[in-house]
């Protein structure tokens, strides 16, 4: 009996991996990661540079955010700071209209992340009037990045690691719940938040081992373009982790039976929620999103 149980474990683990791969393929995970990286560099980075330059405590904070996120040090940190440090007059030369445009294009990044979460949980696209949720999430993202960097000057070592992990789990737990209009219960989103933070820790370690020397090499060979390419590669990894962590959390809840239990418990109060919101936030729009294994969960 013991030998049978132990022999079944590798098969069970393999089935998890296969199903995760198939769901990632259905989600087009790599394409979403590439889109995440592109939008982050083209639409989010200019907004973050202006916001960071307006910070009276740490000018050029956007470069510091990248250095901290990629766990760079020494010459690689200096090379990255030279490329992404904003001009001294970046805030003074940015008009109100320019700031509005930066915020507007930044919303496209938030919209992409929201769409990814909707695809993971198999929910219909949210209505246009929920764009305010994207704006609030974008503001929370900038606050989260700012707080993460500020912990460098307050704590160090294991204390900072615990604080950063705690803040990250809270953000990636709250973010999908908020972007999805509370259609998914918080307890179902917690495994995905934990998986996302563990993935970011792994990406940070990979960055320290691979990207740190690569930035210096590319800067010598290709100049600033080489540095940007390395940053773009790191952003691809970040996009893969953000969407992949949510996907792994959804698979965990599905395998544990939490989705079906959740749907049965919510069957009675679904119409009250829809009437309050004026939109079918239920995740079941006639195509079986509600009541199928792994389907949408409110």
C-alpha positions in Angstrom: 0.0 0.0 0.0 2.8 2.4 0.9 4.6 1.6 -2.4 1.5 2.3 -4.4 1.0 5.7 -2.7 4.6 6.7 -3.3 4.5 5.6 -6.9 1.3 7.7 -7.4 3.0 10.9 -6.2 5.3 11.5 -9.2 2.3 10.9 -11.5 0.2 13.4 -9.6 3.0 16.0 -9.7 3.4 15.4 -13.4 -0.3 15.9 -14.0 -0.1 19.2 -12.2 2.8 20.3 -14.5 1.1 19.1 -17.6 -2.2 20.9 -16.7 -0.3 24.1 -15.8 1.5 23.9 -19.2 -1.8 23.4 -21.0 -3.5 26.3 -19.2 -0.5 28.5 -19.8 -0.7 27.7 -23.5 -4.4 28.5 -23.5 -3.7 31.8 -21.8 -0.9 32.5 -24.3 1.3 33.1 -21.3 4.5 34.0 -23.2 2.7 36.5 -25.5 1.2 38.1 -22.4 4.6 38.3 -20.8 6.0 40.0 -23.9 3.0 42.4 -24.0 3.5 43.1 -20.3 7.2 44.0 -20.9 6.5 46.2 -23.9 3.7 48.2 -22.2 5.8 48.5 -19.0 8.7 50.0 -20.9 6.7 52.2 -23.4 3.8 53.4 -21.3 4.5 52.8 -17.6 8.2 53.7 -17.5 7.8 57.4 -18.7 5.1 57.9 -16.1 7.2 56.3 -13.3 10.2 58.4 -14.3 8.2 61.7 -14.0 6.7 60.5 -10.6 10.0 59.5 -9.3 11.7 62.7 -10.4 9.0 64.6 -8.4 10.0 62.7 -5.2 11.8 65.3 -3.0 13.7 62.5 -1.2 15.2 60.4 -4.0 15.7 62.0 -7.4 16.1 59.5 -10.1 14.1 57.0 -8.1 12.9 55.0 -11.2 16.5 53.8 -11.8 16.6 52.9 -8.1 13.4 50.9 -8.5 15.0 48.9 -11.3 18.2 48.4 -9.5 16.3 47.1 -6.4 14.0 44.9 -8.4 16.8 43.3 -10.4 19.1 43.1 -7.4 21.9 44.9 -9.1 25.0 46.3 -7.5 28.4 47.7 -8.3 29.1 48.6 -11.9 25.9 47.2 -13.3 23.9 49.4 -10.9 25.8 52.4 -12.1 25.3 51.6 -15.8 21.6 51.2 -15.3 21.3 54.4 -13.4 23.1 56.3 -16.2 20.5 55.1 -18.7 17.3 55.6 -16.7 18.1 58.6 -14.5 15.7 61.4 -15.5 16.9 64.9 -16.6 17.0 67.4 -13.7 14.2 69.5 -15.4 11.9 66.6 -16.3 9.2 67.7 -13.9 9.4 71.4 -14.9 9.3 70.6 -18.6 6.3 68.2 -18.3 3.0 70.1 -18.9 -0.3 69.3 -17.3 -1.5 68.0 -20.6 1.6 65.9 -20.9 1.1 64.4 -17.5 -2.5 63.6 -18.4 -1.3 61.8 -21.5 1.2 59.8 -19.5 -1.4 58.8 -17.0 -3.8 57.8 -19.9 -1.2 55.6 -21.6 -0.3 54.1 -18.2 -3.9 52.9 -18.0 -3.3 50.7 -21.0 -0.7 48.8 -18.9 -3.3 48.4 -16.1 -5.9 47.3 -18.6 -3.5 44.6 -19.9 -3.0 43.2 -16.4 -6.7 43.3 -15.7 -7.4 41.4 -19.0 -4.8 38.8 -18.0 -6.5 38.2 -14.7 -9.9 38.0 -16.4 -8.6 35.3 -18.7 -7.0 33.4 -15.9 -10.3 33.3 -14.0 -12.4 32.9 -17.2 -14.5 36.0 -16.6 -16.1 38.3 -19.1 -14.3 41.6 -19.9 -15.3 44.3 -17.4 -17.4 47.3 -18.7 -15.7 50.5 -19.8 -16.9 52.5 -16.7 -14.6 50.4 -14.5 -11.6 52.3 -15.9 -11.5 54.0 -12.5 -10.4 50.7 -11.0 -7.4 50.6 -13.4 -6.5 54.2 -12.3 -6.6 53.3 -8.6 -4.6 50.1 -9.2 -2.0 52.1 -11.2 -1.7 54.5 -8.3 -1.4 51.6 -5.8 1.3 50.0 -8.0 3.4 53.2 -7.9 3.0 53.4 -4.2 3.9 49.8 -3.8 7.1 50.3 -5.8 8.0 53.4 -3.8 7.5 51.7 -0.5 9.5 48.7 -1.6 12.5 50.9 -2.4 12.1 53.0 0.7 12.5 49.9 2.9 16.2 49.8 1.7 16.9 52.8 3.8 15.0 51.6 6.9 15.7 47.9 7.2 18.3 45.4 5.9 18.8 41.7 5.8 16.1 39.2 6.8 13.9 42.0 8.3 13.6 43.8 5.0 13.0 40.4 3.2 10.1 39.6 5.5 8.6 43.1 5.2 9.0 43.1 1.4 7.4 39.7 1.0 4.5 40.7 3.3 3.9 44.0 1.3 4.1 42.1 -2.0 1.7 39.4 -1.0 -0.8 42.0 0.2 -0.5 43.9 -3.1 -0.9 40.9 -5.4 -3.7 39.6 -3.2 -5.6 42.9 -3.2 -4.8 43.8 -6.9 -6.7 41.0 -8.7 -9.6 41.3 -6.3 -9.9 45.0 -7.0 -9.4 44.9 -10.8 -11.9 42.1 -11.2 -14.6 44.1 -9.4 -14.7 41.7 -6.4 -15.9 38.9 -8.6 -13.4 36.4 -7.1 -13.3 35.8 -3.3 -10.2 36.9 -1.5 -9.4 33.5 -0.1 -9.2 32.1 -3.7 -6.7 34.8 -4.7 -4.3 34.2 -1.8 -2.5 31.2 -3.3 -1.9 33.2 -6.5 -0.5 36.1 -4.5 1.9 33.8 -2.7 3.0 32.1 -5.9 3.6 35.5 -7.6 5.9 36.7 -4.8 7.8 33.4 -4.7 8.2 33.7 -8.4 9.5 37.3 -8.1 12.0 36.1 -5.5 13.2 33.5 -7.9 13.4 36.1 -10.7 15.4 38.4 -8.4 17.9 35.6 -7.7 18.2 34.8 -11.4 18.7 38.4 -12.2 21.5 38.6 -9.7 23.3 35.7 -11.3 22.6 36.4 -15.0 21.6 40.0 -15.6 24.2 41.7 -13.3 27.2 40.7 -15.4 25.1 40.8 -18.6 24.3 44.5 -18.2 27.9 45.4 -18.0 28.8 43.3 -21.0 25.9 44.7 -23.1 26.7 48.2 -22.1 30.3 47.8 -23.4 29.2 46.1 -26.6 26.0 47.9 -27.5 25.8 51.0 -25.3 22.6 52.2 -23.8 20.6 50.0 -26.2 22.2 46.9 -24.7 21.2 48.0 -21.2 17.6 48.6 -22.3 17.4 45.1 -23.9 18.5 43.5 -20.6 15.8 45.5 -18.7 13.2 44.4 -21.3 14.2 40.8 -20.8 13.8 41.2 -17.0 10.4 42.8 -17.6 9.4 39.8 -19.7 10.3 37.6 -16.8 8.2 39.8 -14.4 5.2 39.6 -16.7 5.6 35.8 -16.9 5.6 35.6 -13.1 2.7 38.0 -12.5 0.4 36.1 -14.9 1.9 32.7 -14.2 1.5 33.1 -10.4 -2.2 33.9 -10.8 -2.6 30.9 -13.1 -0.9 28.6 -10.6 -3.2 29.9 -7.9 -6.2 29.3 -10.0 -5.0 25.7 -10.7 -4.4 25.1 -7.0 -7.9 26.2 -6.1 -9.4 24.1 -8.9 -7.4 21.0 -7.8 -8.3 21.4 -4.2 -12.0 21.7 -5.1 -12.3 25.3 -3.7 -13.8 26.6 -7.0 -16.8 24.2 -7.0 -17.4 24.7 -3.3 -17.2 28.5 -3.8 -19.7 28.4 -6.7 -22.2 26.2 -4.8 -22.1 28.6 -1.8 -22.5 31.7 -4.0 -25.4 30.3 -6.1 -28.0 31.9 -4.0 -26.7 35.5 -3.8 -25.4 35.9 -7.4 -28.4 37.8 -8.6 -28.3 40.2 -5.8 -24.7 41.1 -6.7 -25.5 41.5 -10.4 -28.5 43.8 -9.6 -26.3 46.0 -7.4 -23.6 46.4 -10.1 -25.9 46.6 -13.1 -23.6 44.1 -15.0 -23.2 40.4 -15.1 -20.2 40.1 -12.8 -21.0 36.5 -12.2 -18.5 35.0 -14.6 -21.3 32.9 -16.2 -22.6 34.6 -19.4 -24.4 31.7 -20.9 -21.2 29.9 -22.0 -20.8 27.7 -18.9 -18.4 30.0 -17.0 -20.3 29.2 -13.8 -20.6 25.6 -12.8 -17.7 24.1 -14.9 -14.5 23.0 -13.2 -12.0 25.8 -13.4 -14.6 28.2 -14.6 -15.2 31.8 -13.5 -15.7 32.4 -9.8 -17.3 35.4 -8.3 
